[in-house]
Amino acid sequence: MTTVGFIGLGSMGMPMAHNLLAKGFTVQGFDVRSDSVAALAVRGARPAATAAAAAAGADALVLMVVNAAQAEQALLADGALEALPDGSVVILMATCPPGAVTALAARVEAAGRRFVDAPVSGGVVGAVAGSLSIMAAAPVAVVERVRPVLAAMGGKVFHVGGQPGQGATVKTVNQLLCGVHIAVVAEAFALAAKVGVDLDILLEIMSGSAASSWMLKDRGPRMLHADPEITSTVDIFVKDLGIVLEAGRDARAALPLAAVAHQMFLATSGRGEGTTDDSQVIRSYHALNGTNQESRPEPPDRLIQA
Amino acid sequence: MTTVGFIGLGSMGMPMAHNLLAKGFTVQGFDVRSDSVAALAVRGARPAATAAAAAAGADALVLMVVNAAQAEQALLADGALEALPDGSVVILMATCPPGAVTALAARVEAAGRRFVDAPVSGGVVGAVAGSLSIMAAAPVAVVERVRPVLAAMGGKVFHVGGQPGQGATVKTVNQLLCGVHIAVVAEAFALAAKVGVDLDILLEIMSGSAASSWMLKDRGPRMLHADPEITSTVDIFVKDLGIVLEAGRDARAALPLAAVAHQMFLATSGRGEGTTDDSQVIRSYHALNGTNQESRPEPPDRLIQA
């Protein structure tokens, strides 16, 4: 396993491809933006003019595109699957609905190539550092074959199941927790604002209690501002919680909390605020309760140290 | 402020009274269980035979009883309020509904005594260590007067607002987050179980991602067992999320996530499982989805280290 095709050289894919090069792999890089292909070539990659050219002669083909539609476009419409040698492995690392991943895996296996469902978490920081958590789902023998490729990009490679789609499901469960955690912080802060509790003190207390979460500490402070810097938008969670609910429908699993949280993000987007920071889902609570960011009372004397 | 009456010498109240004694306060202790009164007397407290006796001549009266009904019983029916000197301060530290706290405060103020709403977080560990977080709500001058008493029991004393009831509200918001966080972990694990993802690996990945929460790390592992050790019961959250929803009704604030989470705890209790560990709210998801603790697939090869 020495030659790796790489399709999708964006903010995540580019540093991931850099790490493959650094580990000595021959990388054939393709992106719809030719300047990205040229930039990777400067680092020692073979520039590919098409998706099919990136796949030609590769032992494995990594897909780090935006969504399942782009993965299907590259593999099927643009001929990357046909260009892959028999028995080579397609590694889908983009975040996609489990059902779409399962369907794409079937197409790939039917064509005599192998498929590994391998979404990641860790963001751009993890992609640059090569410390991504990779959630790989495929028969163990297939995961073992591509292990050196995955290990070049991730700090931890988890084998989460034997069937493609299970990796996407783990990523989906991750997004279920993230989305509900953001919405419930908004619900809690909106209640506090309605009854006139100081939100700075509330955040300080909650962050040190059993009520704490990664999202409370990260998004909570941004909920105290009317227009915070955007790190991830409301519309991302309209999409991701939509994928969560789609996974629940496919599995016939009830997801009442995720469904409610989705409605709050959806309404925020529906008011034309979908491109604001996802912490601004709190505006849907303010809209419901007739409060706003300015409903916060004057802080009383702050921390009285014992 | 040297003499403190203390009513409610349970698992929280007893160590809190110990810390008052250790800081040099004269403590007049009362509990319905006379052996608790005797035990505190051994540590140097004045034993009180009645709630009124604990209040007589005290500069402040701490109430660490089970609920608002017990606080009302001690203050009104049992004569503690009447026995308190004019201008002395009632400090309610039990977890009570904000509305009940506001009503009780009005009764106390009408009788010429002052009232501080001061619930705590930190549990028995914090009570013993004197490191409780205390959420005090009252006019700043009143909080200042009892500051030495609060500081003897808490590591941090937060002044969360000028009106009694706001402390109870902060504690209520804390419980809103805790309850929804437990339920959403159950919802996420139940989805994973339905689609056949290994829950040990899922917990390992989520605990290290943006999906993490204090409750995920604490309750998550207990959700993987059918009968975990009980640290706090399902019925506690049936009660606490009930208080949350009552606070929302009083404030006219919509709490859709808390309402859904309450239903899941309620159904668990309704099946006769209210005295199980609160992590077992996952059983309501299993009941809905037709899964169970044994629905977990055989773990595939675990962590493949990069």
Interface residues (C-beta under 8 A of the other chain):
Chain A: P98 S121 G122 S133 M135 A136 V140 V143 E144 R147 L150 A151 A152 G154 G155 K156 V157 F158 H159 V160 G161 G162 Q163 G165 Q166 T169 V170 T172 V173 N174 Q175 L176 L177 C178 V180 H181 A183 V184 V185 E187 A188 A190 L191 A192 K194 V195 G196 V197 D198 I201 L202 E204 I205 M206 G208 S209 A210 A211 S212 S213 W214 M215 L216 D218 A247 G248 A251 R252 A253 A254 L255 P256 L257 A258 V260 A261 Q263 M264 Y285 L288 N289 P297 P300 D301 R302 L303 I304 Q305 A306
Chain B: P98 S121 S133 M135 A136 V140 V143 R147 L150 A151 A152 G154 G155 K156 V157 F158 H159 V160 G161 G162 Q163 G165 Q166 T169 V170 T172 V173 N174 Q175 L176 L177 C178 V180 H181 A183 V184 V185 E187 A188 A190 L191 A192 K194 V195 G196 V197 D198 I201 L202 E204 I205 M206 G208 S209 A210 A211 S212 S213 W214 M215 L216 D218 A247 G248 A251 R252 A253 A254 L255 P256 L257 A258 V260 A261 Q263 M264 Y285 L288 N289 P297 P300 D301 R302 L303 I304 Q305 A306
